[in-house]
Amino acid sequence: MGSVCFILLFVVSLVEVITGYYLMLYTIFDRKKMNRCYKGILVVSSLFISVLLTANRRLWFFSRTMFLVEVILFCLVIFVIRKKGYLFIFSYVWLYYGVLTLLDFIIAFFSMTLLGEKFLPRVFLNAVSLEQIVIFTLSRIILIWLAILIIKYKWKINEEYTGYFVLIDMIISLLILRYQKKLVEMAIGEISMNGLDSGFSLLVVLAIITIIVLIFLKNRLMAKDQKILELHDSILEQRYQALLESTENSWRAVHDIRHHLLGLRMMVRKGEWQRIEDYLNELDQEYLEVKGVVWTGNYFLDFILTQKKQKAEEKGIRFDIETEMVTIGGLTEAEQSILFGNLIDHAIENCEEADEQGNWIRVEIKKRMDMTLIKISNNVVKRPLFLKKRLISGAANSSVHGYGMKSVERIVDRHDGELVQETLEDRYCVMVSFFDNI
């Protein structure tokens, strides 16, 4: 029985180390750079550290010296592979093993209620027993679950978190010292064995720390999203301004074409054919193709619609526009470019996902009393999925259009408008409405 328990304890220790390596691998490493040599180092170090842990746990339930040795050995392996950010790695590894230790303590305190005085010989001191293995196994199952969540949601941990990790590590270290002392005193009988209260108090403290960290991370992610949205909007606005300037230059050239025609007519009368050919070669052919179409009477909005219509038709998508002479009350040119640019790009993306003949997009802009109604619809093959009323795109660049739709929502909210998304049998529609007196 003793040898079976020893093997199980080794397996538990090995799982602990491997989970730590996998967590590091998916959050701070570029896995493409993991060659055979590095993989071999991970395998050998996992076995070596697990043997040390197993040998130590035959003597003590928890040893601060072994905790420090484990962290240092683990860090040395990561240093060899990553070769930078040493304080960041050390704080990250300390956090991993600190949380694991506190989980061990919580389950150990709860186990006191069941084991009573048997806790000291069966779990805490000079013991390799099924009870001890169960405690270690439960805490590692929780740790594996947490690691899977982090990997699943693709959380990337970088060096900007180092200072926060150090602060959390200091708090966790103080908790380890305090509750280890309490665990020892209870195990050897210096104080009454009230593991349930100690376990709950440590669990509450750990839960509070976790909640604070999650709130902090959420706020940082929201701030990061805000910066990305602002950058996305700025780039889109600059792109339209550049296109508009280019088109204006082309229109001016078209306006001046009559002067070129007068010069060409003079050359024709003189029979200067070579000169005529050279003159024509100097003219930029694209100027002759520029045409301005009036859709709404709004110069900037008409320009956007013309550009998007051309883009869609180049992809083989039929693009219909039904508008009236309207003004989008309160929206700046930048907001118009963001709103219509993102919505129509979203429709084009949906048509590309459909990947079939006969794709179409329809843009409708109408006036109803003091309200401007905008409706952009496109064909779909399969019914789109929504999460919290937001379309989930399956395209490769869906993250880009995810930020695009967030930008649209911000503009609609800013002007007290209304945004509605709906799907019918064969089409997806986005409807936006604004009051002109806003």
Secondary structure, 3 states (H helix, E strand, C coil): CHHHHHHHHHHHHHHHHHHHHHHHHHHCCCHHHCCHHHHHHHHHHHHHHHHHHHHHHCCECCCHHHHHHHHHHHHHHHHHHHCCCHHHHHHHHHHHHHHHHHHHHHHHHHHHHHHHHHHHHHHHECCCCHHHHHHHHHHHHHHHHHHHHHHHCCCCCCHHHHHHHHHHHHHHHHHHHHHHHHHHHHHCCCCCCCHHHHHHHHHHHHHHHHHHHHHHHHHHHHHHHHHHHHHHHHHHHHHHHHHHHHHHHHHHHHHCHHHHHHHHHHHHHHCCHHHHHHHHHHCCHHHHHCCCCCCCCCHHHHHHHHHHHHHHHHCCCEEEEEECCCCCCCCCHHHHHHHHHHHHHHHHHHHHHHCCCCCEEEEEEEEECCEEEEEEEEECCCCCEEECCEEECCCCCHHHHHHHHHHHHHHHHHCCCEEEEEECCCEEEEEEEEECCC
